[in-house]
């Protein structure tokens, strides 16, 4: 199980939003991953997307995610990965 937190409102602006307090988390791995220096890209708002965190779309949950396999993760671009993990790599 995983999720994310932001203090920003989701809207249809087609823009990135800044939030220095945003983070992603994993309940399964008991980890919390704060936004890194890319705070200006904490979330991305687009009417055809579901929740999207990060400039590299660290976490992109597509609209109607329960009926499609189009959601994806590009973790480590704007959010700090766990120790031993790197952006685009494996542990």
Residue pairs with C-beta under 8 A, 6 or more apart in sequence:
1 26
1 27
1 28
2 24
2 25
2 26
2 27
2 28
2 59
3 24
3 25
3 27
4 22
4 23
4 24
4 25
4 51
4 53
4 59
5 21
5 22
5 23
5 24
5 25
6 17
6 19
6 21
6 22
6 42
6 43
6 53
7 19
7 21
7 22
8 17
8 18
8 19
8 22
8 42
8 43
10 43
10 45
10 51
11 45
12 45
12 46
12 47
13 45
14 45
14 46
14 47
15 44
15 45
16 40
16 41
16 42
16 43
16 44
16 45
16 55
17 42
17 43
17 44
17 45
18 39
18 40
18 41
18 42
19 35
19 39
19 42
19 43
20 35
20 39
20 42
22 34
22 35
22 39
22 42
22 43
22 53
23 32
23 33
23 34
23 35
23 79
24 32
24 33
24 53
24 58
24 59
24 75
24 79
25 31
25 32
25 33
26 33
29 82
31 82
33 75
33 79
33 80
33 81
33 82
34 79
34 80
35 42
35 54
35 78
35 79
35 80
36 78
36 79
36 80
38 54
38 55
38 77
38 78
40 55
41 54
41 55
41 78
42 53
42 54
42 78
43 51
43 52
43 53
43 54
44 52
44 53
44 54
44 55
44 57
45 52
46 52
48 63
49 60
49 61
49 62
49 63
50 60
50 61
50 62
50 63
50 65
50 71
51 59
51 61
52 59
52 60
52 61
53 59
53 60
53 78
53 79
54 74
54 77
54 78
54 79
55 77
55 78
56 74
56 76
56 77
56 78
56 87
57 72
57 73
57 74
57 77
58 73
58 74
58 75
58 76
58 77
58 78
58 79
59 73
59 75
59 79
60 71
60 72
60 73
60 74
61 71
62 68
62 70
62 71
65 71
75 81
75 85
75 87
76 85
76 86
76 87
76 88
76 89
77 87
81 87
82 91
84 91
85 91
